[in-house]
Each structure stands twice: as C-alpha cells, then as structure tokens.
Amino acid sequence: MSTKVIFENVSIVLHRPRFPENIGAAARAMRNMGIDQLVVVDPLNFDLDKVLKMATHEASNIVEQIKIFGDLQDALSSYNYVVGTTARLGRQRTMVDSPAEVAERLISISRENHIAVVFGPEDRGLSNDDLRYCHGLVNIPTAEFSSLNLAQAVMIMCYEIFVARQVEYNKFIPRLADRYELEGMYAQLKDILVRISFINADNPDYWLNNLRRFFNRLPLRSREVNIIRGICRQINWYGEKRYQDGKQAERR
Ligand code: SAH
C-alpha cells in the first residue's frame, strides 16, 4: 500500500473570520506545512491587501486560489470527512481528540477522501450548529486560557498533519530476521553465555527467555542478528586464545 499522502485532499476552512490578517497568517502557516487548499466562509471585512501582507509572497498562491463561500453547509458539501476545531469543551463537545490523534487518522483517510479541517470565528468559535457537519472534533490542549489565535490554531493543526505524514513515511520496515536466523542466534548466545558462566548451565533456557522477551520488543533485522552472532564468535575466539596462551605459558 502506498504511504504517499495526498495533501491536495486536505483543506483548511475558516468560518466567518473577522480579521483579514488572520486569513493571511493562516495561509502562511499552511504554506510552511505543505497544505494549500484554503476555503473561507462569509468573511467579515475581507481585504486582500491585508491578507496578502500577512501571507507573505511565499503564500500568495494560496491566497489567490482561496475559495470563498457564503455559508458553511455549501462550503463543506464536497467533503467526505470534516473535522471541527474547538477551544471550548462542553456537554455537546465530549468526543474530542488531540491534534496528533486526529492528524494520524486524517493521513489514512486522506488517501481516498477530501478532508476539511474547520476553524471558527475569532470571537465565538464554532457553534453547536456548525459542529453538526463535523465527523470529529479536535481540541488543542492549553493552560487555563484555552482560546488560541485563529492562525496559530491553524498552524498547530497543519503541523500535526505534516508530522503525522513524516511518521507514516518512516514506518517503512525493512526485512526482519526470520525465525531460523533468530534461533541460530539464540543457540549461539546460549552456548557462549553458559561458557562464560553468565547463565546457569543447569537451566539456560529459563534465563534465555528473558533475552528472548527483550529482543522481541525490538524486532531484529538480519543485519543486527549478524552483529550479535559476530560478537558471540569474537568472545569465543578470545576465550580460546586466552586458553591456548595459558597452555603455552605452562609449557614454557
Ligand atoms: N473565543 C472562541 C475561540 C475562538 S478562536 C471560543 O471560545 O470558542 C478561533 C478559532 O481558533 C476557534 O474557533 C477554533 O477553530 C480555533 N481554536 C482556538 N483555540 C483552540 C483550541 N484550544 N483548540 C482547538 N481549536 C482552537
């Protein structure tokens, strides 16, 4: 399965933003994090100069391609999955996830679906009515004062989505050692650890189980098994050498 995330499938939706500067700053944050679809619903005092000033030249493309809608329902109609962001929690806002949890979910959903992450107006946030369109809700944890600046909230969400994508890429797992390789390694470890008296010769398997549990926590690759086997061989060589050296010294 491809791990490529289609960021074109993620849009940021600003519902009734009151300050054009926040739209510009949100566009800039999006540009930083590689998300470029910006939707603005019923903005107050929309002033392109003020938006562009905060967006900087780098994010001007995002601003030029902003889609503007008159109401939230229309704006969201083409999306398959909608996440609402809220500073406030309450009885109707109990199923709330953290940005990182939501971002991780969005990465897999975004492969096949259009996603909207919705932000509310600076003064009142999203209403319970607005939240009806949301499949999920996210709250950015804070100290007592929970209300972030709109563009900063956008930044945190975009950042988490960006990071979740990186983690997804890094999840590539190379070929792991198979059971045959591992059993060879355990047999060699048992032999050498008994011989250097690190484990009891009467019941070596009992102690070896601890080592098995330890290695099972971090699945070993073939190369790593070879390193451990190499160390065992070297210990063996060293022991033999000291033994032979000792015998020769006796003969002298
Ligand atoms: N005073 C409003 C907050 C508005 S801030 C209220 O109490 O709800 C503008 C928008 O930024 C919010 O609607 C939300 O989309 C986002 N936002 C601000 N702080 C947030 C937080 N702690 N968690 C999630 N989103 C937040």
Boltz pocket constraint, residues with backbone or C-beta under 6 A from the ligand:
constraints:
  - pocket:
      binder: B
      contacts: [[A, 85], [A, 86], [A, 87], [A, 88], [A, 118], [A, 119], [A, 120], [A, 121], [A, 122], [A, 123], [A, 124], [A, 125], [A, 126], [A, 138], [A, 139], [A, 140], [A, 141], [A, 142], [A, 146], [A, 147], [A, 148], [A, 149], [A, 150], [A, 153]]
      max_distance: 6.0
